[in-house]
Amino acid sequence: MRPMRLRALNFATHQDTEIKLKGIDAAVILGMNGSGKSSMMIDCLLVSVFGKGRTGDLDNYIKNGRR
């Protein structure tokens, strides 16, 4: 199954980020170091499907108390 969109709210460096993937077969994600590329494209999916990211500690990803 392919994701159609990714949305991160208060997740890692993202306050409110949405990426729409419908109709996209291949993409290149560019950005400066520390801008959140891996957290959005890897950890966001891992946490949503398996309940843990690459480090396994949700406290590193989810920013409690933010809106």
N, CA, C and O atoms as a Tinker XYZ file with bonds, in Angstrom:
   268  protein
     1  N      0.835000   -1.177000    0.000000    73     2
     2  CA     0.000000    0.000000    0.000000    64     1     3
     3  C      0.885000    1.248000    0.000000    63     2     4     5
     4  O      1.848000    1.335000    0.762000    81     3
     5  N      0.559000    2.186000   -0.840000    73     3     6
     6  CA     1.312000    3.432000   -0.938000    64     5     7
     7  C      0.590000    4.533000   -0.173000    63     6     8     9
     8  O     -0.626000    4.680000   -0.295000    81     7
     9  N      1.328000    5.305000    0.613000    73     7    10
    10  CA     0.692000    6.441000    1.294000    64     9    11
    11  C      0.305000    7.519000    0.287000    63    10    12    13
    12  O      1.051000    7.799000   -0.651000    81    11
    13  N     -0.862000    8.119000    0.487000    73    11    14
    14  CA    -1.344000    9.179000   -0.391000    64    13    15
    15  C     -0.953000   10.559000    0.115000    63    14    16    17
    16  O     -0.817000   11.505000   -0.660000    81    15
    17  N     -0.771000   10.660000    1.447000    73    15    18
    18  CA    -0.308000   11.912000    2.021000    64    17    19
    19  C      0.305000   11.634000    3.380000    63    18    20    21
    20  O     -0.050000   10.669000    4.057000    81    19
    21  N      1.222000   12.490000    3.762000    73    19    22
    22  CA     1.838000   12.437000    5.081000    64    21    23
    23  C      1.562000   13.767000    5.755000    63    22    24    25
    24  O      1.771000   14.828000    5.167000    81    23
    25  N      1.093000   13.705000    6.990000    73    23    26
    26  CA     0.873000   14.929000    7.749000    64    25    27
    27  C      1.483000   14.749000    9.121000    63    26    28    29
    28  O      1.209000   13.767000    9.811000    81    27
    29  N      2.304000   15.695000    9.510000    73    27    30
    30  CA     2.960000   15.657000   10.810000    64    29    31
    31  C      2.548000   16.889000   11.605000    63    30    32    33
    32  O      2.780000   18.021000   11.182000    81    31
    33  N      1.934000   16.653000   12.762000    73    31    34
    34  CA     1.560000   17.720000   13.684000    64    33    35
    35  C      2.380000   17.560000   14.951000    63    34    36    37
    36  O      2.306000   16.528000   15.618000    81    35
    37  N      3.165000   18.582000   15.286000    73    35    38
    38  CA     3.996000   18.550000   16.492000    64    37    39
    39  C      4.854000   17.294000   16.547000    63    38    40    41
    40  O      4.955000   16.641000   17.586000    81    39
    41  N      5.452000   16.975000   15.447000    73    39    42
    42  CA     6.275000   15.771000   15.315000    64    41    43
    43  C      7.688000   16.179000   14.933000    63    42    44    45
    44  O      7.903000   16.750000   13.864000    81    43
    45  N      8.649000   15.889000   15.798000    73    43    46
    46  CA    10.058000   16.238000   15.575000    64    45    47
    47  C     10.170000   17.735000   15.276000    63    46    48    49
    48  O      9.739000   18.546000   16.095000    81    47
    49  N     10.726000   18.123000   14.145000    73    47    50
    50  CA    10.895000   19.543000   13.823000    64    49    51
    51  C      9.677000   20.138000   13.128000    63    50    52    53
    52  O      9.686000   21.321000   12.787000    81    51
    53  N      8.639000   19.355000   12.912000    73    51    54
    54  CA     7.461000   19.799000   12.150000    64    53    55
    55  C      6.331000   20.230000   13.076000    63    54    56    57
    56  O      5.871000   19.450000   13.910000    81    55
    57  N      5.884000   21.477000   12.925000    73    55    58
    58  CA     4.721000   21.921000   13.675000    64    57    59
    59  C      3.443000   21.485000   12.960000    63    58    60    61
    60  O      2.534000   20.942000   13.588000    81    59
    61  N      3.374000   21.715000   11.675000    73    59    62
    62  CA     2.231000   21.293000   10.867000    64    61    63
    63  C      2.710000   21.202000    9.418000    63    62    64    65
    64  O      2.749000   22.200000    8.698000    81    63
    65  N      3.070000   19.991000    9.007000    73    63    66
    66  CA     3.608000   19.770000    7.666000    64    65    67
    67  C      2.778000   18.703000    6.970000    63    66    68    69
    68  O      2.460000   17.671000    7.560000    81    67
    69  N      2.429000   18.953000    5.720000    73    67    70
    70  CA     1.682000   17.971000    4.936000    64    69    71
    71  C      2.343000   17.815000    3.572000    63    70    72    73
    72  O      2.673000   18.799000    2.911000    81    71
    73  N      2.529000   16.569000    3.165000    73    71    74
    74  CA     3.067000   16.250000    1.849000    64    73    75
    75  C      2.048000   15.365000    1.139000    63    74    76    77
    76  O      1.688000   14.300000    1.641000    81    75
    77  N      1.586000   15.804000   -0.025000    73    75    78
    78  CA     0.612000   15.031000   -0.798000    64    77    79
    79  C      1.361000   14.208000   -1.835000    63    78    80    81
    80  O      2.132000   14.749000   -2.628000    81    79
    81  N      1.132000   12.900000   -1.825000    73    79    82
    82  CA     1.870000   11.985000   -2.687000    64    81    83
    83  C      1.012000   11.335000   -3.764000    63    82    84    85
    84  O      1.520000   10.534000   -4.548000    81    83
    85  N     -0.260000   11.656000   -3.820000    73    83    86
    86  CA    -1.150000   11.050000   -4.800000    64    85    87
    87  C     -0.671000   11.362000   -6.215000    63    86    88    89
    88  O     -0.479000   12.525000   -6.571000    81    87
    89  N     -0.482000   10.322000   -7.013000    73    87    90
    90  CA    -0.058000   10.479000   -8.394000    64    89    91
    91  C      1.437000   10.658000   -8.575000    63    90    92    93
    92  O      1.903000   10.862000   -9.696000    81    91
    93  N      2.195000   10.586000   -7.491000    73    91    94
    94  CA     3.648000   10.747000   -7.587000    64    93    95
    95  C      4.305000    9.372000   -7.526000    63    94    96    97
    96  O      4.095000    8.623000   -6.572000    81    95
    97  N      5.094000    9.043000   -8.533000    73    95    98
    98  CA     5.769000    7.751000   -8.582000    64    97    99
    99  C      7.168000    7.802000   -7.977000    63    98   100   101
   100  O      7.632000    6.813000   -7.410000    81    99
   101  N      7.836000    8.928000   -8.091000    73    99   102
   102  CA     9.191000    9.076000   -7.546000    64   101   103
   103  C      9.378000   10.534000   -7.133000    63   102   104   105
   104  O      8.836000   11.444000   -7.759000    81   103
   105  N     10.150000   10.738000   -6.074000    73   103   106
   106  CA    10.382000   12.094000   -5.585000    64   105   107
   107  C     11.775000   12.192000   -4.981000    63   106   108   109
   108  O     12.349000   11.197000   -4.539000    81   107
   109  N     12.300000   13.394000   -4.971000    73   107   110
   110  CA    13.566000   13.697000   -4.314000    64   109   111
   111  C     13.253000   14.717000   -3.224000    63   110   112   113
   112  O     12.628000   15.745000   -3.485000    81   111
   113  N     13.688000   14.427000   -2.008000    73   111   114
   114  CA    13.463000   15.330000   -0.888000    64   113   115
   115  C     14.776000   16.048000   -0.593000    63   114   116   117
   116  O     15.776000   15.422000   -0.242000    81   115
   117  N     14.758000   17.358000   -0.739000    73   115   118
   118  CA    15.958000   18.170000   -0.531000    64   117   119
   119  C     15.756000   19.109000    0.647000    63   118   120   121
   120  O     14.651000   19.597000    0.883000    81   119
   121  N     16.824000   19.355000    1.379000    73   119   122
   122  CA    16.765000   20.307000    2.474000    64   121   123
   123  C     18.083000   20.328000    3.214000    63   122   124   125
   124  O     18.931000   19.454000    3.032000    81   123
   125  N     18.243000   21.324000    4.042000    73   123   126
   126  CA    19.460000   21.464000    4.820000    64   125   127
   127  C     19.506000   20.402000    5.920000    63   126   128   129
   128  O     18.481000   19.811000    6.260000    81   127
   129  N     20.686000   20.164000    6.469000    73   127   130
   130  CA    20.829000   19.238000    7.582000    64   129   131
   131  C     19.972000   19.711000    8.749000    63   130   132   133
   132  O     19.960000   20.895000    9.087000    81   131
   133  N     19.258000   18.774000    9.359000    73   131   134
   134  CA    18.425000   19.094000   10.511000    64   133   135
   135  C     17.079000   19.695000   10.180000    63   134   136   137
   136  O     16.362000   20.122000   11.085000    81   135
   137  N     16.710000   19.743000    8.906000    73   135   138
   138  CA    15.438000   20.365000    8.527000    64   137   139
   139  C     14.248000   19.423000    8.670000    63   138   140   141
   140  O     13.106000   19.867000    8.552000    81   139
   141  N     14.483000   18.130000    8.923000    73   139   142
   142  CA    13.386000   17.207000    9.172000    64   141   143
   143  C     13.027000   16.295000    8.017000    63   142   144   145
   144  O     11.931000   15.735000    7.997000    81   143
   145  N     13.912000   16.132000    7.063000    73   143   146
   146  CA    13.621000   15.264000    5.913000    64   145   147
   147  C     13.393000   13.821000    6.361000    63   146   148   149
   148  O     12.373000   13.219000    6.025000    81   147
   149  N     14.326000   13.276000    7.107000    73   147   150
   150  CA    14.221000   11.878000    7.550000    64   149   151
   151  C     13.089000   11.679000    8.535000    63   150   152   153
   152  O     12.407000   10.654000    8.501000    81   151
   153  N     12.882000   12.652000    9.416000    73   151   154
   154  CA    11.801000   12.492000   10.384000    64   153   155
   155  C     10.448000   12.465000    9.688000    63   154   156   157
   156  O      9.541000   11.757000   10.126000    81   155
   157  N     10.302000   13.227000    8.613000    73   155   158
   158  CA     9.029000   13.246000    7.887000    64   157   159
   159  C      8.851000   12.004000    7.027000    63   158   160   161
   160  O      7.778000   11.401000    7.032000    81   159
   161  N      9.875000   11.614000    6.294000    73   159   162
   162  CA     9.732000   10.541000    5.321000    64   161   163
   163  C      9.937000    9.145000    5.917000    63   162   164   165
   164  O      9.436000    8.168000    5.362000    81   163
   165  N     10.653000    9.032000    7.019000    73   163   166
   166  CA    10.922000    7.716000    7.606000    64   165   167
   167  C     10.214000    7.560000    8.942000    63   166   168   169
   168  O      9.378000    6.673000    9.108000    81   167
   169  N     10.551000    8.428000    9.900000    73   167   170
   170  CA    10.027000    8.266000   11.252000    64   169   171
   171  C      8.523000    8.482000   11.338000    63   170   172   173
   172  O      7.845000    7.796000   12.103000    81   171
   173  N      8.001000    9.409000   10.578000    73   171   174
   174  CA     6.558000    9.658000   10.576000    64   173   175
   175  C      5.802000    8.393000   10.172000    63   174   176   177
   176  O      4.802000    8.037000   10.795000    81   175
   177  N      6.275000    7.725000    9.144000    73   175   178
   178  CA     5.645000    6.475000    8.705000    64   177   179
   179  C      5.840000    5.360000    9.733000    63   178   180   181
   180  O      4.894000    4.633000   10.039000    81   179
   181  N      7.043000    5.218000   10.263000    73   179   182
   182  CA     7.313000    4.162000   11.246000    64   181   183
   183  C      6.455000    4.326000   12.501000    63   182   184   185
   184  O      5.896000    3.351000   13.003000    81   183
   185  N      6.352000    5.549000   13.003000    73   183   186
   186  CA     5.556000    5.790000   14.208000    64   185   187
   187  C      4.082000    5.533000   13.941000    63   186   188   189
   188  O      3.392000    4.961000   14.785000    81   187
   189  N      3.589000    5.947000   12.780000    73   187   190
   190  CA     2.165000    5.760000   12.493000    64   189   191
   191  C      1.802000    4.294000   12.280000    63   190   192   193
   192  O      0.690000    3.888000   12.614000    81   191
   193  N      2.707000    3.498000   11.736000    73   191   194
   194  CA     2.400000    2.092000   11.460000    64   193   195
   195  C      2.792000    1.173000   12.622000    63   194   196   197
   196  O      2.025000    0.290000   13.008000    81   195
   197  N      3.999000    1.389000   13.181000    73   195   198
   198  CA     4.521000    0.461000   14.182000    64   197   199
   199  C      4.553000    1.027000   15.603000    63   198   200   201
   200  O      4.816000    0.289000   16.552000    81   199
   201  N      4.291000    2.313000   15.758000    73   199   202
   202  CA     4.280000    2.909000   17.085000    64   201   203
   203  C      5.653000    3.251000   17.628000    63   202   204   205
   204  O      5.780000    3.585000   18.806000    81   203
   205  N      6.687000    3.175000   16.796000    73   203   206
   206  CA     8.026000    3.591000   17.206000    64   205   207
   207  C      8.838000    3.965000   15.971000    63   206   208   209
   208  O      8.648000    3.412000   14.888000    81   207
   209  N      9.740000    4.911000   16.163000    73   207   210
   210  CA    10.595000    5.369000   15.078000    64   209   211
   211  C     11.929000    4.647000   15.100000    63   210   212   213
   212  O     12.067000    3.589000   15.713000    81   211
   213  N     12.901000    5.224000   14.429000    73   211   214
   214  CA    14.223000    4.599000   14.355000    64   213   215
   215  C     14.879000    4.465000   15.718000    63   214   216   217
   216  O     15.570000    3.477000   15.966000    81   215
   217  N     14.683000    5.434000   16.614000    73   215   218
   218  CA    15.284000    5.355000   17.943000    64   217   219
   219  C     14.422000    4.551000   18.905000    63   218   220   221
   220  O     14.909000    4.117000   19.949000    81   219
   221  N     13.152000    4.343000   18.572000    73   219   222
   222  CA    12.255000    3.579000   19.428000    64   221   223
   223  C     11.655000    4.380000   20.574000    63   222   224   225
   224  O     10.801000    3.861000   21.294000    81   223
   225  N     12.073000    5.627000   20.766000    73   223   226
   226  CA    11.599000    6.444000   21.879000    64   225   227
   227  C     10.686000    7.548000   21.340000    63   226   228   229
   228  O     11.157000    8.472000   20.677000    81   227
   229  N      9.382000    7.456000   21.622000    73   227   230
   230  CA     8.435000    8.435000   21.107000    64   229   231
   231  C      8.656000    9.830000   21.677000    63   230   232   233
   232  O      8.267000   10.816000   21.052000    81   231
   233  N      9.275000    9.931000   22.853000    73   231   234
   234  CA     9.528000   11.246000   23.441000    64   233   235
   235  C     10.433000   12.094000   22.562000    63   234   236   237
   236  O     10.385000   13.321000   22.645000    81   235
   237  N     11.250000   11.480000   21.727000    73   235   238
   238  CA    12.111000   12.234000   20.814000    64   237   239
   239  C     11.347000   12.795000   19.626000    63   238   240   241
   240  O     11.828000   13.713000   18.961000    81   239
   241  N     10.171000   12.262000   19.351000    73   239   242
   242  CA     9.426000   12.672000   18.162000    64   241   243
   243  C      8.218000   13.547000   18.469000    63   242   244   245
   244  O      8.020000   14.583000   17.834000    81   243
   245  N      7.423000   13.137000   19.427000    73   243   246
   246  CA     6.157000   13.825000   19.686000    64   245   247
   247  C      6.375000   14.986000   20.658000    63   246   248   249
   248  O      6.938000   14.810000   21.738000    81   247
   249  N      5.927000   16.156000   20.261000    73   247   250
   250  CA     6.072000   17.347000   21.080000    64   249   251
   251  C      4.762000   17.591000   21.821000    63   250   252   253
   252  O      3.837000   18.181000   21.264000    81   251
   253  N      4.678000   17.141000   23.071000    73   251   254
   254  CA     3.468000   17.305000   23.886000    64   253   255
   255  C      3.246000   18.760000   24.249000    63   254   256   257
   256  O      4.194000   19.525000   24.427000    81   255
   257  N      1.977000   19.130000   24.356000    73   255   258
   258  CA     1.636000   20.476000   24.782000    64   257   259
   259  C      1.665000   21.521000   23.689000    63   258   260   261
   260  O      1.404000   22.695000   23.954000    81   259
   261  N      1.973000   21.128000   22.481000    73   259   262
   262  CA     1.978000   22.081000   21.361000    64   261   263
   263  C      0.701000   21.932000   20.573000    63   262   264   265
   264  O      0.083000   20.868000   20.562000    81   263
   265  N      0.311000   23.001000   19.916000    73   263   266
   266  CA    -0.841000   22.974000   19.019000    64   265   267
   267  C     -0.453000   23.594000   17.720000    63   266   268
   268  O     -1.274000   23.679000   16.807000    81   267
